[in-house]
Amino acid sequence: PIPIPCTSSSDNSPVYKFLVKIPS
């Protein structure tokens, strides 16, 4: 998984939620 920028839209995927915690 690639480090995505912190964005709060629809974190349905657990992986996405995990990445969201890490601000790129």
PDB file of N, CA, C and O in Angstrom:
ATOM      1  N   PRO A   1       0.833  -1.222   0.000  1.00  0.00           N
ATOM      2  CA  PRO A   1       0.000   0.000   0.000  1.00  0.00           C
ATOM      3  C   PRO A   1       0.861   1.263   0.000  1.00  0.00           C
ATOM      4  O   PRO A   1       1.874   1.335   0.696  1.00  0.00           O
ATOM      5  N   ILE A   2       0.460   2.222  -0.762  1.00  0.00           N
ATOM      6  CA  ILE A   2       1.232   3.460  -0.839  1.00  0.00           C
ATOM      7  C   ILE A   2       0.745   4.471   0.189  1.00  0.00           C
ATOM      8  O   ILE A   2      -0.450   4.533   0.481  1.00  0.00           O
ATOM      9  N   PRO A   3       1.661   5.264   0.739  1.00  0.00           N
ATOM     10  CA  PRO A   3       1.313   6.291   1.728  1.00  0.00           C
ATOM     11  C   PRO A   3       0.514   7.417   1.091  1.00  0.00           C
ATOM     12  O   PRO A   3       1.053   8.224   0.334  1.00  0.00           O
ATOM     13  N   ILE A   4      -0.764   7.462   1.403  1.00  0.00           N
ATOM     14  CA  ILE A   4      -1.613   8.497   0.833  1.00  0.00           C
ATOM     15  C   ILE A   4      -1.738   9.676   1.786  1.00  0.00           C
ATOM     16  O   ILE A   4      -1.590   9.506   2.996  1.00  0.00           O
ATOM     17  N   PRO A   5      -2.008  10.864   1.264  1.00  0.00           N
ATOM     18  CA  PRO A   5      -2.178  12.061   2.081  1.00  0.00           C
ATOM     19  C   PRO A   5      -3.367  11.936   3.026  1.00  0.00           C
ATOM     20  O   PRO A   5      -4.340  11.247   2.719  1.00  0.00           O
ATOM     21  N   CYS A   6      -3.288  12.590   4.151  1.00  0.00           N
ATOM     22  CA  CYS A   6      -4.349  12.512   5.143  1.00  0.00           C
ATOM     23  C   CYS A   6      -5.618  13.179   4.627  1.00  0.00           C
ATOM     24  O   CYS A   6      -5.708  14.403   4.533  1.00  0.00           O
ATOM     25  N   THR A   7      -6.593  12.342   4.296  1.00  0.00           N
ATOM     26  CA  THR A   7      -7.853  12.870   3.786  1.00  0.00           C
ATOM     27  C   THR A   7      -9.026  12.172   4.444  1.00  0.00           C
ATOM     28  O   THR A   7      -9.072  10.942   4.484  1.00  0.00           O
ATOM     29  N   SER A   8      -9.967  12.933   4.954  1.00  0.00           N
ATOM     30  CA  SER A   8     -11.122  12.334   5.606  1.00  0.00           C
ATOM     31  C   SER A   8     -12.354  12.455   4.720  1.00  0.00           C
ATOM     32  O   SER A   8     -13.066  13.458   4.752  1.00  0.00           O
ATOM     33  N   SER A   9     -12.588  11.416   3.932  1.00  0.00           N
ATOM     34  CA  SER A   9     -13.750  11.426   3.055  1.00  0.00           C
ATOM     35  C   SER A   9     -14.628  10.224   3.387  1.00  0.00           C
ATOM     36  O   SER A   9     -15.727  10.365   3.925  1.00  0.00           O
ATOM     37  N   SER A  10     -14.119   9.041   3.054  1.00  0.00           N
ATOM     38  CA  SER A  10     -14.858   7.817   3.349  1.00  0.00           C
ATOM     39  C   SER A  10     -13.883   6.681   3.610  1.00  0.00           C
ATOM     40  O   SER A  10     -13.575   5.898   2.711  1.00  0.00           O
ATOM     41  N   ASP A  11     -13.410   6.597   4.813  1.00  0.00           N
ATOM     42  CA  ASP A  11     -12.455   5.535   5.134  1.00  0.00           C
ATOM     43  C   ASP A  11     -13.201   4.253   5.487  1.00  0.00           C
ATOM     44  O   ASP A  11     -13.437   3.947   6.656  1.00  0.00           O
ATOM     45  N   ASN A  12     -13.558   3.529   4.460  1.00  0.00           N
ATOM     46  CA  ASN A  12     -14.253   2.257   4.646  1.00  0.00           C
ATOM     47  C   ASN A  12     -13.261   1.116   4.771  1.00  0.00           C
ATOM     48  O   ASN A  12     -13.467   0.166   5.527  1.00  0.00           O
ATOM     49  N   SER A  13     -12.191   1.230   4.020  1.00  0.00           N
ATOM     50  CA  SER A  13     -11.173   0.182   4.054  1.00  0.00           C
ATOM     51  C   SER A  13     -10.261   0.376   5.266  1.00  0.00           C
ATOM     52  O   SER A  13      -9.834   1.490   5.567  1.00  0.00           O
ATOM     53  N   PRO A  14      -9.971  -0.735   5.955  1.00  0.00           N
ATOM     54  CA  PRO A  14      -9.086  -0.704   7.125  1.00  0.00           C
ATOM     55  C   PRO A  14      -7.689  -0.213   6.751  1.00  0.00           C
ATOM     56  O   PRO A  14      -7.022   0.459   7.538  1.00  0.00           O
ATOM     57  N   VAL A  15      -7.264  -0.557   5.551  1.00  0.00           N
ATOM     58  CA  VAL A  15      -5.947  -0.149   5.072  1.00  0.00           C
ATOM     59  C   VAL A  15      -5.916   1.359   4.867  1.00  0.00           C
ATOM     60  O   VAL A  15      -4.941   2.027   5.210  1.00  0.00           O
ATOM     61  N   TYR A  16      -6.986   1.877   4.309  1.00  0.00           N
ATOM     62  CA  TYR A  16      -7.096   3.309   4.055  1.00  0.00           C
ATOM     63  C   TYR A  16      -7.082   4.073   5.375  1.00  0.00           C
ATOM     64  O   TYR A  16      -6.412   5.097   5.507  1.00  0.00           O
ATOM     65  N   LYS A  17      -7.825   3.565   6.338  1.00  0.00           N
ATOM     66  CA  LYS A  17      -7.911   4.186   7.652  1.00  0.00           C
ATOM     67  C   LYS A  17      -6.532   4.235   8.308  1.00  0.00           C
ATOM     68  O   LYS A  17      -6.176   5.208   8.971  1.00  0.00           O
ATOM     69  N   PHE A  18      -5.764   3.160   8.106  1.00  0.00           N
ATOM     70  CA  PHE A  18      -4.424   3.062   8.680  1.00  0.00           C
ATOM     71  C   PHE A  18      -3.503   4.094   8.048  1.00  0.00           C
ATOM     72  O   PHE A  18      -2.667   4.699   8.719  1.00  0.00           O
ATOM     73  N   LEU A  19      -3.674   4.283   6.735  1.00  0.00           N
ATOM     74  CA  LEU A  19      -2.836   5.225   6.011  1.00  0.00           C
ATOM     75  C   LEU A  19      -3.214   6.657   6.362  1.00  0.00           C
ATOM     76  O   LEU A  19      -2.367   7.550   6.401  1.00  0.00           O
ATOM     77  N   VAL A  20      -4.487   6.853   6.614  1.00  0.00           N
ATOM     78  CA  VAL A  20      -4.984   8.180   6.951  1.00  0.00           C
ATOM     79  C   VAL A  20      -4.342   8.680   8.246  1.00  0.00           C
ATOM     80  O   VAL A  20      -4.104   9.874   8.423  1.00  0.00           O
ATOM     81  N   LYS A  21      -4.073   7.742   9.134  1.00  0.00           N
ATOM     82  CA  LYS A  21      -3.451   8.102  10.407  1.00  0.00           C
ATOM     83  C   LYS A  21      -2.054   8.665  10.206  1.00  0.00           C
ATOM     84  O   LYS A  21      -1.546   9.414  11.041  1.00  0.00           O
ATOM     85  N   ILE A  22      -1.432   8.292   9.075  1.00  0.00           N
ATOM     86  CA  ILE A  22      -0.080   8.758   8.785  1.00  0.00           C
ATOM     87  C   ILE A  22      -0.088   9.860   7.729  1.00  0.00           C
ATOM     88  O   ILE A  22      -0.211   9.564   6.540  1.00  0.00           O
ATOM     89  N   PRO A  23       0.039  11.120   8.134  1.00  0.00           N
ATOM     90  CA  PRO A  23       0.088  12.246   7.201  1.00  0.00           C
ATOM     91  C   PRO A  23       1.347  12.210   6.345  1.00  0.00           C
ATOM     92  O   PRO A  23       2.465  12.266   6.857  1.00  0.00           O
ATOM     93  N   SER A  24       1.151  12.118   5.058  1.00  0.00           N
ATOM     94  CA  SER A  24       2.309  12.022   4.166  1.00  0.00           C
ATOM     95  C   SER A  24       2.885  13.418   3.937  1.00  0.00           C
ATOM     96  O   SER A  24       3.869  13.569   3.213  1.00  0.00           O
TER      97      SER A  24
END
